[in-house]
Amino acid sequence: MTTISTIPDAPAAPRSDVRARVGRAAVATGGGLLLGVLTNLAQGWLPDTWQQLPNSGAVWSAVAFAVGAVLYRHERLVRAALGGAVAEVGLVVGYYGYAEFGRDGAGSLFFPLVWLGLAFVAGPLFGAAGWWWRRGRDVRRRVVGLGAFAGLWGMEGLMYAVDLGYMPEAYACLALFVLIPLLMARDHKGRALTLGAAVVCALVAYGAVEVPLQMLSA
């Protein structure tokens, strides 16, 4: 007599969980698309040199950070990273989609493709950073997550001050660079460590992102 042993299938995820995940993905995608359109429109609403700020890397990455920290705070880290990527891609598509169909055209595909490539890097990175800040079990992860986010504003401040000479915008970004650790870290030690990490992240990001972009656009 031959017996056949069977291995039971893994239990399927409850339908409510699947719906919740689909809902979060839809919110990240739709929110990214909408904010991409709004950042394009904001360039026409804001005066003079402030028009560059809405579609800056810091503003766009703040969306991925918020997705990881709020929308995916009860999910695993990998899902927060994927949610950040979806939101960032939505921003790029929304921004350049509106430029193409709502304005005079997006022009060359070069910069949309550059920003799309950056979205696949910055989206997961800052989605995970938001999750680390919100859910990190140790101080180091919370410091790195929040320091990376604050460092983006430091990078933008350097760009406005050094590359463009737009000092009011530089002061605004540098103010956020300091205020984010002070207001969002949990205690005095965390604030000091986060500000130190933000300085390092700002310098690294400026060298890795802004300098090559300046060379490409020259």
PyMOL commands that set and color helices and strands:
alter all, ss='L'
color gray80, all
select helices_A, chain A and resi 15-45+48-52+57-71+77-101+110-135+139-164+167-184+188-217
alter helices_A, ss='H'
color red, helices_A
deselect
rebuild
show_as cartoon
